[in-house]
Amino acid sequence: MFTGLVREVSEVESFKDGRLVVASSTTAELGDSIAIDGVCLTVVAAVPGRLSFDVVPETMTRVKEFAGRVNLEPALRSGDPLGGHQVQGHVDGTGEVASLEPEGEGARMQLVLAPELLRYCVEKGSVTVDGVSLTVAAIDEAGIELALIPHTLAETTLSDRKPGDRVNIEVDVLAKYAERMLADTMRP
């Protein structure tokens, strides 16, 4: 489990034949779970300054390509503070950046989401974008708007985004469970 509070911005060193290698100052051991741009991956090799992960084809059907700067968050450990929201690291799909405009000291990001993702979003609800826990500021039939504070812009890769970029989206798991439970109660 993760919180969506990014602990490090790392650089992808390589991604070839399903092996992802990132430069990282994070101390990790084999088998540890780490979210890379919101994708829960298992450490398969760790040396000082570098972590490696295997990425299966199923994962690549749901996420954007791993390249450039990425957000990194180690899995939550017992006793760690819960600051963002409950994040599984199971990306539901991708969205497209429609705009990223300055707003006061922060910025406002508009994302276009497919209907199968948008259905789980509500105003003032939680969503994870490239592994960052955010609150939906507004919603319409095409997508969502997010108000990004200066700290988020400074400490994550979201400030790098521009119109047309793909971002990983994990919707709130509680909404998915609620939908499933309602569907089960409607069955004869």
Long-range contacts (C-beta under 8 A, 24 or more apart in sequence): 1-75, 1-76, 1-86, 1-87, 1-88, 1-89, 2-35, 2-40, 2-73, 2-75, 2-76, 2-84, 2-87, 2-88, 2-89, 2-131, 3-73, 3-76, 3-80, 3-82, 3-83, 3-84, 3-85, 3-86, 3-87, 3-133, 4-38, 4-73, 4-84, 4-85, 4-87, 4-126, 4-128, 4-131, 4-132, 4-133, 4-134, 5-73, 5-83, 5-84, 5-133, 6-71, 6-72, 6-73, 6-131, 6-132, 6-155, 6-156, 7-72, 7-73, 7-74, 8-71, 8-72, 8-73, 9-69, 9-70, 9-71, 9-72, 9-155, 9-156, 9-157, 10-36, 10-69, 10-70, 10-71, 10-72, 11-68, 11-69, 11-70, 12-66, 12-67, 12-68, 12-69, 12-70, 13-50, 15-55, 15-65, 15-66, 15-67, 18-54, 18-55, 18-56, 18-57, 19-44, 19-52, 19-53, 19-54, 19-55, 20-52, 20-53, 20-54, 20-55, 20-66, 21-50, 21-51, 21-52, 21-53, 22-50, 22-51, 22-52, 22-53, 22-70, 22-72, 23-49, 23-50, 24-49, 24-50, 24-51, 24-72, 25-49, 26-51, 26-72, 26-74, 28-74, 32-74, 32-75, 33-74, 33-75, 33-89, 34-72, 34-73, 34-74, 34-75, 35-71, 35-72, 35-73, 35-74, 35-75, 35-87, 35-89, 35-131, 36-66, 36-70, 36-71, 36-72, 36-131, 37-63, 37-64, 37-66, 37-70, 37-71, 37-130, 37-131, 37-157, 37-168, 38-63, 38-71, 38-87, 38-89, 38-91, 38-128, 38-129, 38-130, 38-131, 38-132, 38-168, 38-169, 38-170, 39-63, 39-89, 39-91, 39-131, 39-168, 40-75, 40-88, 40-89, 40-90, 41-89, 59-91, 62-91, 62-92, 62-93, 62-94, 63-91, 63-94, 63-168, 64-94, 64-166, 64-167, 64-168, 65-166, 68-157, 68-160, 69-157, 69-160, 70-130, 70-157, 71-130, 71-131, 71-132, 71-156, 71-157, 72-131, 73-131, 83-133, 84-126, 84-133, 85-126, 85-128, 85-133, 85-172, 86-173, 86-174, 87-128, 87-131, 87-133, 87-170, 88-170, 88-173, 89-131, 89-170, 90-170, 91-168, 91-169, 91-170, 92-117, 92-120, 92-169, 92-170, 92-171, 93-117, 93-169, 94-166, 94-167, 94-168, 94-169, 95-129, 95-143, 95-166, 95-167, 95-169, 96-164, 96-165, 96-166, 96-167, 97-161, 97-162, 97-163, 97-164, 97-165, 97-166, 97-167, 98-142, 98-143, 98-163, 99-163, 100-158, 100-159, 100-161, 100-162, 100-163, 103-147, 105-149, 105-150, 106-147, 106-148, 106-149, 106-150, 106-152, 106-153, 107-147, 107-148, 107-153, 107-159, 108-137, 108-145, 108-146, 108-147, 108-148, 109-145, 109-146, 109-148, 109-158, 109-161, 110-143, 110-144, 110-145, 110-146, 111-143, 111-144, 111-145, 111-146, 111-167, 111-169, 112-142, 112-143, 113-142, 113-143, 113-144, 113-169, 117-169, 117-171, 118-143, 118-144, 119-179, 120-171, 120-172, 120-175, 120-176, 120-179, 121-171, 121-172, 121-175, 122-175, 125-172, 125-175, 126-172, 127-169, 127-170, 127-171, 127-172, 128-168, 128-169, 128-170, 128-171, 129-158, 129-167, 129-168, 129-169, 130-156, 130-157, 130-158, 130-167, 130-168, 131-156, 131-168, 132-156, 132-158
